[in-house]
Amino acid sequence: MIPFTQHNLGKLEELFADLGYRVRYEKGSFRTGACVLQHTKVIMVNKFSNLEVRIQSLIQLLREMDIDLSSLDDKKREFYKAIRKVEAEL
C-alpha cells in the first residue's frame, strides 16, 4: 500500500486531473469517503474524512474505473501500476 501522506494524496489528485476528473472536497452525508457524481467527471470527497480515508477512497474509485494508460505520462503510469500491483497482492 502507498503511504498515507499529503504528497501521495496530491499525486492521486493529479492523476485524476490527467484523466479528466475534478476532485472536490465537500461536506455532506456520505456513506463512503468519495463518489463520482452521476457519471460526470466530478469526484466528491467528504471533507471531514481524515487523510487515510481520503486516499483509500480515491484509490478504490481508481481501481473501479477503466483507465486509458496512453493518456498518462510515464511517472503517473508507474504510480497507477503501483496502485494496481498492491491490489493484486491483496
N, C-alpha and C positions, 0 to 999 in steps of 0.2 A: 504494500500500500504506500502511496505517496505520503510524505509527512504533512500534517495539518498545519501549514504556515500561511501567512498572509501572501507570501510570494507565490505559492502554488495556487492559491485562490485567484490571484491576478493572472496566472498562466491559464487557468481554466476559463476565466472571463475573456481573455484574448483569443483563445481557441474558439469559443462560441462566437465571438465577433467575426473572426475569419470565416466562420461557417454561415454568417449572415444573421445570427441571432443577437438580440439585445437582452442583456441580463439586468433586471431591475430588482431593487430591494424595497419591499413594501410591507406594511402591516396588514394583517387580515386574519381570518380564521382558517389557517392552513392545516390540513391533516398531515401533510408531509412538509419537508423543508423547501421544496421547489416544485413548479409545474410549468408546462408550456400552455399558454393561453389559447385554447380552442384552435389548434392547428395554425396559429400565427407564428411569427418568428420572434416572439417575446417570451422570455422566461422570467417568471415571478419567483423570487426567493423571499422567504419570511425574514424580515429584517431583525426580528428578535431572536433568531437562531444563533447559536454560537458558531465559531469558526469551523469546528469539526463537522457539525450538521450541514453547514452550507457547502463544504467541499464534498461530503458524501452525497448530498442531494444532487449536486451538479454532475458528479461522476455517474450516478445512477441514471440520470437523464441522458448523458452522453452515451452510455452503454446501450440504451434502448433505441437510439437513433441510427438511421442508415447514413453513414458518413462517406462523402466523396473525398478520398485522401488526396486526389490530384489538385484540389484547391488549396492545400496547405503547404507551407514551406517545410523544409527538412526538419527544423527544430520542433515545430508543432506536430509534425507527423510522428516523430520519435516519442514525444510526450504522449500522444494519443495511443501509440503502440504500447508504451509502458503501462498505461491505464488498463488496456485490454489484456495485457500479459498477466497482471495481478488478478484479473477476473478469471482467467483460465486456470490459474493456480489454486483458486478457492474451491 
